[in-house]
C-alpha cells in the first residue's frame, strides 16, 4: 500500500469520494479540499458505515471568535457539536494582565495550558472557592455549575 489514505482515489493531489470497490464518483466541487484531506473517512466512508454515528468533532476554526480587550476566546458547545451535551471546549488567548469575564458553566470545564501562566479562580453554587496558579503543561478540571475567572499573569 502506498502512503495515500486507504480506499481513496486521487486525481492529481485531489482526493475524490470513490472506494476501492468502485462505489462513488468524482467530486469537482464546490468543496474544501483541505477539509476532505483531514477527514478521509467522512469523504470515503467504509462500506459498513450506515451514516448513523454523529460527527464527533468540530473545529475551533469554524466557530465565532469573541474579541475582548485583553484577549480573545472561541468556544464549541452543544450548539455546534450536538454530541457534546456535558462538556464545552474553549480556545482562548489572554494578553499579560488580560482577564476573561466571570462566567458560569452549565457543563464541566477542563483545560490544558499550551503556553504562558495564569491564575484560575472558581466558585461553586455553595460559595466555596478555589484559586490556583497554572503554567505551561498544566491541566485543570471544574465540574458543572461553577463560575470561573481566568486572569493572565
N, C-alpha and C positions, 0 to 999 in steps of 0.2 A: 504494500500500500504506500502511496506517495504521501507527501506532507500536507496535502489538502484535506479538508474535512471529509469524513466518510459520507457516502451517499450524496455527494454534492457535484453537480455538473457546472463547469466554468466555461465561459466564452470570453477569451482574453483573461482578465483578472476579475471578472464579474460573476458572482455565483447566481445560479438560477434554480428555481424550485422543481428539480427533476430528480427522482430517486433512481437508484441503480436498476430497479425493476421496470423502469420506463414510465412510471406514473409521473404526471406533472407536465409542465411545458415551460418555455422561456417566458421571462417577465421583463419587458422593456420599459416598465415604469408607468406612472411615477412611483418612486420608492427611494428609500435611504439605504444605499448600498453598504455604508459603514455599519449601520444597524443590522443589516442582514448578515454581515460577516461576524458580528458579535453574537448573533443568535442563530446559529446554523440549524438547531432543532426546531426553531419556530418557522424558518424558511422551508426546510425539508424535514417534516416530522416523520418519525418511524412509521412503518406500515401499521403497527399495533396501536398508534395514537388515535383515540376516539375523539379528541378535542374537548374532553370534559374536565381536564385539570385547569384551573385558572392560572393566569400569568402570575408568577411568584416574584417578579422583580419590576422595579420602576426606577428609572434613572433620575438622580438629582438634577441632571441637566434638562429634564423635561418638566420641572416644576418651577413655580414662581419664585423669584429672588426678592426678598424683602430687604431693602437698603435702609439703614439707620445711621445716625451719627455715631461713630464708634464701631462700625462693622456691618455685617450682613448675615442673613440666615435664609435657609430654604428647607422646607420640610416635606416629607412624604407621609401622608396619613391614610386612613381608610378611604378617604375620598379618591385618592389617586391609585391606591393599591387595596382593593376590596378585601383581600385575604388578611390584611393587617388589622385585625379587629382589637388586638390587645397591645400593640406596640406601634409607635410612630418613629420615624427617623428624621433627624435634623442634621444638616451640614451647615456649619457656621464658621465665621472668621470674625474675631474681635481685635481691634487695634489696641495697643497699650493704653490702659485706662478705660477702655470701652466696656459697656455693660449691656447685656441682653435684658430686656424688660422682665420684670417679675411676671411669672405666668404659672398657670395651674395645669396639671397634667391629668387627663382622663386615663390615658394609657401610661404604662411604665416608661421610664427613661433609663437608657443605658448609653454610655458614651466612651469613646476612645480618643485620647489626646494625640493628635498626629504631630503637633509641634507647639512650642511655647509653654506658658504657665498660666494658671487661672486659679481663682478661689471660687469654689462652688458652695452654694448655700441651699438648704431645703427646709421647709416647714410642713409638717403633716397636718391633717384635719384636727388633731388633738393639741396642736400648738407646740409639739416637740420639734426642735430644730437640729440641724446638722451643718457643720462648716468644715471644709477641708481644702487644703492647697494641693493642686494636682499639676503634673507636668508631663512631658513627652513620654508616651508609652503607658500612662496610667489609664485605668478603667474606672467607671463608676456606674452604679445602678440605684435608681429610686423606684419603689413600687408605685402603682397608680395612686391618684388622689394626693399628690404632693404639689406644693408650689415651689418653684426653684428660681434662682437668680444666678447668673453666670457673669461675674465681672472678670475682666482680663487683668492679670498682674502686670 
